[in-house]
Structures are given as C-alpha cells and as structure tokens.
Amino acid sequence: MNNLLNKTSRVLAWTMAVATSVWLAAPATAVSAAPVYNYKWIDQTPNTITADGKAHYVTALQNQSVTLSVTLQNLSGTTIKGKTSLGAAPAGKQVPIGTFGIGTSKPQDNTPSWLDPSSFVLNNNRFVYYDGADVPNNGQLTLTWTIKIASSAANGTYDLYVKPVFEYQAWTRQVAWNGKLLQPTVPISLLGSMLAPLLPLMAV
C-alpha cells in the first residue's frame, strides 16, 4: 500500500519568501510615515510539519485540490483594505492600486508548471486577494485559497514559495519575531515553513 501511495502522490511544501534586510525604526515625530510594506508571519495551514521541523507539507494526487491559508500581522505602516472597498481598477490596471494579495515568488511572478491554471485568480501568478474588513497597522488578517495539482504533474516533491504584495505599489518584506527583517542570506530549506521553526536560530 505504501509503495502505491509513493507512486501516485505528489508532495507540496510551501513557504513565504524573504527579502532585503534593513533595521526597523519608529518615526521620530508624529508626522505620518510612508508605508514600509512589512508583515509578520503568524500561522499557516495545512499545519502538518516534517520530522525536521522545517516544512509544512501536503500530500496530494493529480487533479486534487488543496486549500491553503496564511495568517499575517500587518506591519506595513498603512491600513490594508479589502479589494472591493478600493473601488474599480483604474484604466490600464487589472485590479485597484494597493490591492493586497498573495503571489508567487522565487522567482517573482513565476507560474509553477505543476499547478492547474484554475489555482490562480490573475495572470497565473496570483492566488488570492484580500477582500475583508479594514486591517489597521499591527492588525491580523487571514487569506485562504485553493490550488489544484495539474493532471500532468509527475511524481515528486514540489516547492511553492508565495509572498504578499500590494499591487502596483510594492512586494512585502517579512519581519522576524525579534522585530528585524529577515536576512536574505539565511540558509533555508526548500521545504521551509515560512521560517517560523528557524527563528530561534536567527537571533542577531
């Protein structure tokens, strides 16, 4: 039975990508600061983790749909608004400016060939857009979306890197639990779980 599962299953591991490292600093005055487009990882599902503690993973079959979700803390310095509340997309844009969503990463805006096109809501590289109540700075939000394994996906392990984006404004940067942006040079397994299990090793 185990051999049969090995021949028919596909394993998906997914992680948030890291970005440029800078220090976080509060504004010196009460003047409104420009958005910094940061976030902190809080949780994700499915939450089955590999034995080494470095991966959230899913085992799925061809043509099978898998629901993923991520909970983030908004540290962008601005309010995240739902897509609908932002109004219509301006001329030449596909969605309203500033729409908050989850896109593919590593490389940015790539289209994973092992995913069915129905996994995406836009351009074969956007999975979901937030469309709930306003989320102020320091507030939390959860985004949930469903991907589908392509019928042509071969047996094997597939890594899915995703990253939040404010459309037409900026890709976000992940803040570690110690309040600093994650270093781009920190070695991470391709089966990383948004780096959460690795954070105790990153104190600087």
DATARA-V375196 format. One record per pair of residues at least 24 apart in sequence whose ideal C-beta (glycine too) atoms are under 10 Angstrom apart, sorted by sequence separation. I is the first residue (numbers start at 1). J is the second residue. D is the distance in whole Angstrom. If there is no record, write none. Layout:
# DATARA-V375196
I,J,D ; I,J,D
This chain:
# DATARA-V375196
44,68,7 ; 45,69,5 ; 76,100,9 ; 102,126,7 ; 103,127,7 ; 121,145,8 ; 178,202,7 ; 180,204,7 ; 16,41,6 ; 44,69,7 ; 45,70,8 ; 101,126,5 ; 102,127,5 ; 103,128,9 ; 120,145,9 ; 177,202,9 ; 178,203,6 ; 15,41,10 ; 43,69,8 ; 44,70,5 ; 45,71,9 ; 74,100,9 ; 95,121,9 ; 101,127,7 ; 102,128,5 ; 103,129,10 ; 119,145,8 ; 176,202,6 ; 177,203,9 ; 178,204,8 ; 43,70,7 ; 44,71,7 ; 95,122,7 ; 99,126,9 ; 101,128,6 ; 102,129,8 ; 119,146,7 ; 120,147,9 ; 161,188,10 ; 176,203,9 ; 16,44,8 ; 42,70,8 ; 43,71,4 ; 44,72,9 ; 72,100,9 ; 94,122,6 ; 100,128,10 ; 101,129,4 ; 102,130,9 ; 118,146,9 ; 119,147,4 ; 120,148,10 ; 176,204,9 ; 15,44,9 ; 41,70,7 ; 42,71,4 ; 43,72,9 ; 94,123,7 ; 100,129,7 ; 101,130,7 ; 118,147,9 ; 119,148,5 ; 161,190,9 ; 14,44,8 ; 41,71,8 ; 42,72,6 ; 72,102,10 ; 99,129,5 ; 100,130,4 ; 101,131,10 ; 118,148,5 ; 119,149,9 ; 159,189,9 ; 39,70,10 ; 40,71,10 ; 41,72,6 ; 42,73,6 ; 95,126,9 ; 99,130,8 ; 100,131,9 ; 116,147,8 ; 117,148,9 ; 119,150,9 ; 159,190,5 ; 161,192,9 ; 14,46,9 ; 40,72,7 ; 41,73,8 ; 70,102,7 ; 94,126,9 ; 99,131,9 ; 100,132,10 ; 115,147,6 ; 116,148,4 ; 118,150,10 ; 158,190,10 ; 159,191,7 ; 162,194,9 ; 39,72,5 ; 40,73,4 ; 69,102,10 ; 96,129,9 ; 114,147,10 ; 115,148,7 ; 116,149,7 ; 117,150,8 ; 127,160,9 ; 157,190,8 ; 159,192,9 ; 161,194,10 ; 12,46,9 ; 39,73,6 ; 40,74,9 ; 68,102,9 ; 95,129,7 ; 115,149,7 ; 116,150,5 ; 128,162,10 ; 130,164,9 ; 157,191,8 ; 38,73,9 ; 39,74,6 ; 40,75,6 ; 100,135,8 ; 112,147,9 ; 114,149,7 ; 115,150,6 ; 116,151,7 ; 127,162,7 ; 38,74,9 ; 39,75,6 ; 114,150,5 ; 116,152,9 ; 126,162,10 ; 129,165,10 ; 13,50,8 ; 37,74,10 ; 38,75,4 ; 39,76,7 ; 113,150,7 ; 116,153,9 ; 125,162,10 ; 37,75,9 ; 38,76,6 ; 112,150,9 ; 114,152,8 ; 115,153,8 ; 129,167,8 ; 11,50,10 ; 15,54,9 ; 36,75,7 ; 37,76,5 ; 38,77,8 ; 113,152,8 ; 114,153,4 ; 126,165,8 ; 15,55,8 ; 36,76,6 ; 37,77,8 ; 113,153,8 ; 114,154,8 ; 125,165,10 ; 13,54,9 ; 14,55,9 ; 15,56,8 ; 35,76,5 ; 36,77,5 ; 37,78,8 ; 39,80,9 ; 100,141,8 ; 102,143,6 ; 112,153,9 ; 119,160,10 ; 126,167,8 ; 13,55,5 ; 14,56,7 ; 35,77,5 ; 36,78,9 ; 101,143,8 ; 102,144,10 ; 114,156,8 ; 12,55,10 ; 13,56,7 ; 14,57,8 ; 34,77,7 ; 35,78,4 ; 86,129,10 ; 100,143,8 ; 102,145,7 ; 115,158,8 ; 11,55,9 ; 12,56,9 ; 13,57,5 ; 14,58,8 ; 33,77,6 ; 34,78,9 ; 35,79,10 ; 101,145,9 ; 114,158,5 ; 12,57,7 ; 13,58,8 ; 32,77,9 ; 33,78,9 ; 83,128,10 ; 84,129,9 ; 86,131,9 ; 113,158,9 ; 115,160,8 ; 122,167,9 ; 11,57,6 ; 12,58,5 ; 32,78,9 ; 83,129,5 ; 85,131,8 ; 112,158,7 ; 114,160,9 ; 11,58,7 ; 12,59,8 ; 82,129,8 ; 83,130,7 ; 84,131,5 ; 85,132,9 ; 112,159,9 ; 10,58,9 ; 11,59,5 ; 12,60,6 ; 82,130,6 ; 83,131,4 ; 84,132,9 ; 85,133,9 ; 112,160,6 ; 9,58,10 ; 10,59,7 ; 11,60,8 ; 66,115,10 ; 81,130,8 ; 82,131,4 ; 83,132,9 ; 85,134,7 ; 112,161,9 ; 9,59,5 ; 10,60,5 ; 27,77,9 ; 80,130,6 ; 81,131,9 ; 82,132,5 ; 8,59,10 ; 9,60,7 ; 10,61,7 ; 24,75,8 ; 65,116,9 ; 68,119,10 ; 81,132,9 ; 82,133,7 ; 110,161,9 ; 9,61,6 ; 10,62,7 ; 14,66,10 ; 62,114,10 ; 64,116,10 ; 80,132,9 ; 81,133,9 ; 82,134,7 ; 6,59,10 ; 8,61,6 ; 9,62,9 ; 63,116,8 ; 65,118,8 ; 66,119,9 ; 80,133,10 ; 81,134,6 ; 82,135,9 ; 106,159,8 ; 108,161,9 ; 5,59,8 ; 8,62,8 ; 10,64,8 ; 12,66,7 ; 14,68,7 ; 16,70,7 ; 62,116,9 ; 65,119,9 ; 80,134,7 ; 81,135,8 ; 106,160,9 ; 107,161,9 ; 109,163,10 ; 9,64,9 ; 79,134,5 ; 80,135,4 ; 105,160,9 ; 106,161,4 ; 108,163,7 ; 5,61,9 ; 10,66,10 ; 12,68,9 ; 14,70,9 ; 16,72,9 ; 74,130,10 ; 79,135,7 ; 80,136,8 ; 104,160,8 ; 105,161,4 ; 106,162,9 ; 109,165,9 ; 70,127,10 ; 78,135,10 ; 79,136,5 ; 80,137,9 ; 104,161,7 ; 105,162,6 ; 106,163,8 ; 108,165,9 ; 70,128,9 ; 72,130,10 ; 78,136,9 ; 79,137,7 ; 103,161,10 ; 104,162,6 ; 105,163,4 ; 68,127,8 ; 69,128,9 ; 76,135,9 ; 78,137,7 ; 80,139,8 ; 82,141,10 ; 103,162,7 ; 104,163,8 ; 105,164,10 ; 68,128,9 ; 74,134,10 ; 76,136,10 ; 77,137,6 ; 79,139,8 ; 102,162,5 ; 103,163,6 ; 105,165,9 ; 39,100,10 ; 74,135,5 ; 76,137,7 ; 77,138,10 ; 80,141,6 ; 101,162,10 ; 102,163,7 ; 103,164,8 ; 104,165,10 ; 73,135,9 ; 74,136,7 ; 75,137,7 ; 76,138,10 ; 101,163,10 ; 102,164,6 ; 103,165,5 ; 109,171,10 ; 35,98,9 ; 37,100,10 ; 72,135,9 ; 74,137,6 ; 75,138,7 ; 101,164,7 ; 102,165,7 ; 108,171,7 ; 73,137,9 ; 74,138,7 ; 75,139,10 ; 100,164,7 ; 101,165,6 ; 103,167,9 ; 73,138,7 ; 74,139,5 ; 100,165,7 ; 101,166,8 ; 73,139,7 ; 74,140,7 ; 99,165,9 ; 100,166,6 ; 101,167,6 ; 105,171,8 ; 72,139,10 ; 73,140,5 ; 74,141,7 ; 99,166,7 ; 100,167,8 ; 72,140,7 ; 73,141,8 ; 98,166,5 ; 99,167,4 ; 103,171,8 ; 71,140,6 ; 72,141,6 ; 97,166,8 ; 98,167,7 ; 99,168,8 ; 100,169,10 ; 103,172,10 ; 71,141,7 ; 72,142,8 ; 97,167,7 ; 98,168,7 ; 99,169,9 ; 102,172,10 ; 70,141,9 ; 71,142,4 ; 72,143,8 ; 96,167,8 ; 97,168,5 ; 98,169,6 ; 70,142,7 ; 71,143,8 ; 95,167,5 ; 96,168,9 ; 97,169,7 ; 98,170,10 ; 100,172,9 ; 69,142,6 ; 70,143,6 ; 71,144,10 ; 94,167,8 ; 95,168,8 ; 69,143,7 ; 70,144,8 ; 93,167,8 ; 94,168,9 ; 68,143,9 ; 69,144,4 ; 70,145,9 ; 93,168,6 ; 68,144,7 ; 69,145,8 ; 92,168,10 ; 67,144,6 ; 68,145,6 ; 69,146,10 ; 67,145,7 ; 68,146,7 ; 89,167,9 ; 90,168,9 ; 66,145,10 ; 67,146,5 ; 68,147,7 ; 89,168,10 ; 66,146,7 ; 67,147,8 ; 65,146,5 ; 66,147,5 ; 86,167,10 ; 65,147,7 ; 66,148,8 ; 64,147,10 ; 65,148,5 ; 66,149,7 ; 64,148,7 ; 65,149,8 ; 80,164,9 ; 83,167,9 ; 106,190,9 ; 63,148,7 ; 64,149,5 ; 16,102,9 ; 17,103,10 ; 19,105,9 ; 62,148,10 ; 63,149,6 ; 80,166,8 ; 17,104,9 ; 18,105,9 ; 60,147,9 ; 62,149,6 ; 63,150,8 ; 17,105,4 ; 18,106,9 ; 60,148,9 ; 61,149,7 ; 62,150,7 ; 63,151,5 ; 76,164,9 ; 78,166,8 ; 16,105,8 ; 17,106,5 ; 58,147,9 ; 60,149,5 ; 62,151,5 ; 63,152,10 ; 64,153,10 ; 15,105,9 ; 16,106,10 ; 17,107,10 ; 61,151,10 ; 62,152,8 ; 63,153,9 ; 74,164,9 ; 76,166,7 ; 15,106,9 ; 17,108,8 ; 58,149,9 ; 62,153,6 ; 78,169,9 ; 61,153,9 ; 62,154,9 ; 68,160,8 ; 70,162,8 ; 72,164,7 ; 60,153,9 ; 62,155,9 ; 76,169,10 ; 66,160,10 ; 68,162,8 ; 70,164,8 ; 76,170,9 ; 76,172,7 ; 43,140,9 ; 45,142,9 ; 75,172,9 ; 76,173,9 ; 40,138,9 ; 42,140,6 ; 44,142,10 ; 59,157,10 ; 60,158,10 ; 74,172,10 ; 75,173,9 ; 38,137,10 ; 42,141,9 ; 43,142,8 ; 45,144,8 ; 75,174,9 ; 12,112,10 ; 40,140,9 ; 42,142,9 ; 57,157,8 ; 58,158,10 ; 72,172,9 ; 75,175,5 ; 36,137,10 ; 39,140,10 ; 12,114,9 ; 35,137,9 ; 39,141,9 ; 55,157,10 ; 57,159,10 ; 58,160,9 ; 72,174,9 ; 73,175,8 ; 12,115,9 ; 10,114,7 ; 33,137,10 ; 55,159,9 ; 75,179,9 ; 75,181,10 ; 44,162,10 ; 72,194,10 ; 41,164,10 ; 39,163,9 ; 70,194,8 ; 39,164,6 ; 38,164,10 ; 37,164,9 ; 37,165,9 ; 37,166,6 ; 35,166,8 ; 37,169,7 ; 38,170,10 ; 14,147,9 ; 37,170,4 ; 39,172,5 ; 41,174,6 ; 35,169,8 ; 36,170,9 ; 37,171,7 ; 38,172,6 ; 39,173,8 ; 40,174,7 ; 41,175,9 ; 54,188,8 ; 55,189,7 ; 57,191,7 ; 12,147,8 ; 35,170,8 ; 37,172,5 ; 38,173,5 ; 39,174,6 ; 40,175,5 ; 41,176,9 ; 42,177,10 ; 54,189,5 ; 55,190,9 ; 56,191,9 ; 36,172,9 ; 37,173,6 ; 38,174,7 ; 39,175,7 ; 40,176,8 ; 41,177,9 ; 53,189,10 ; 54,190,9 ; 55,191,3 ; 56,192,9 ; 57,193,9 ; 12,149,8 ; 36,173,8 ; 38,175,5 ; 40,177,7 ; 52,189,8 ; 54,191,6 ; 55,192,7 ; 56,193,4 ; 54,192,6 ; 55,193,5 ; 56,194,8 ; 10,149,6 ; 36,175,9 ; 40,179,9 ; 50,189,9 ; 52,191,8 ; 54,193,6 ; 9,149,10 ; 10,150,9 ; 53,193,8 ; 56,196,9 ; 12,153,10 ; 41,182,10 ; 50,191,6 ; 54,195,9 ; 56,197,10 ; 49,191,10 ; 54,196,10 ; 55,197,9 ; 10,153,5 ; 18,161,10 ; 38,181,7 ; 50,193,8 ; 53,196,9 ; 54,197,6 ; 10,154,8 ; 11,155,9 ; 13,157,7 ; 14,158,9 ; 15,159,7 ; 17,161,5 ; 19,163,8 ; 49,193,6 ; 53,197,4 ; 54,198,7 ; 10,155,7 ; 11,156,7 ; 12,157,8 ; 13,158,7 ; 14,159,7 ; 15,160,8 ; 16,161,7 ; 17,162,7 ; 18,163,9 ; 36,181,9 ; 52,197,9 ; 53,198,9 ; 9,155,7 ; 10,156,7 ; 11,157,5 ; 12,158,5 ; 13,159,5 ; 14,160,4 ; 15,161,6 ; 16,162,6 ; 17,163,5 ; 47,193,9 ; 8,155,7 ; 9,156,10 ; 10,157,8 ; 11,158,7 ; 12,159,8 ; 13,160,7 ; 14,161,7 ; 15,162,8 ; 16,163,6 ; 17,164,10 ; 49,196,10 ; 50,197,10 ; 7,155,6 ; 10,158,6 ; 11,159,10 ; 12,160,6 ; 13,161,10 ; 14,162,6 ; 15,163,10 ; 16,164,8 ; 49,197,7 ; 6,155,8 ; 24,173,10 ; 44,193,7 ; 44,194,6 ; 20,171,10 ; 22,173,8 ; 24,175,7 ; 43,194,9 ; 19,171,7 ; 21,173,9 ; 41,193,9 ; 42,194,9 ; 44,196,8 ; 19,172,8 ; 20,173,6 ; 41,194,5 ; 43,196,8 ; 17,171,9 ; 19,173,4 ; 41,195,7 ; 42,196,9 ; 17,172,10 ; 18,173,8 ; 19,174,7 ; 21,176,10 ; 24,179,6 ; 41,196,6 ; 16,172,9 ; 17,173,10 ; 18,174,6 ; 23,179,9 ; 24,180,7 ; 17,174,8 ; 23,180,7 ; 24,181,7 ; 16,174,6 ; 18,176,9 ; 22,180,9 ; 23,181,8 ; 41,199,9 ; 21,180,7 ; 22,181,6 ; 21,181,5 ; 20,181,7 ; 21,182,7 ; 19,181,7 ; 20,182,9 ; 21,183,5 ; 18,181,8 ; 19,182,7 ; 20,183,9 ; 21,184,6 ; 18,182,4 ; 19,183,10 ; 20,184,6 ; 21,185,8 ; 17,182,9 ; 18,183,7 ; 19,184,7 ; 21,186,9 ; 16,182,9 ; 18,184,6 ; 17,184,9 ; 18,185,9 ; 18,186,7 ; 18,188,7 ; 17,188,9 ; 15,188,7 ; 15,189,9 ; 18,192,9 ; 15,190,8 ; 17,192,10 ; 13,189,9 ; 15,191,8 ; 16,192,8 ; 18,194,9 ; 13,190,7 ; 14,191,9 ; 15,192,4 ; 16,193,9 ; 17,194,9 ; 18,195,7 ; 13,191,4 ; 14,192,9 ; 15,193,6 ; 16,194,4 ; 17,195,10 ; 13,192,8 ; 14,193,8 ; 15,194,5 ; 16,195,7 ; 11,191,9 ; 13,193,8 ; 14,194,8 ; 15,195,7 ; 16,196,9 ; 15,196,10 ; 21,204,10
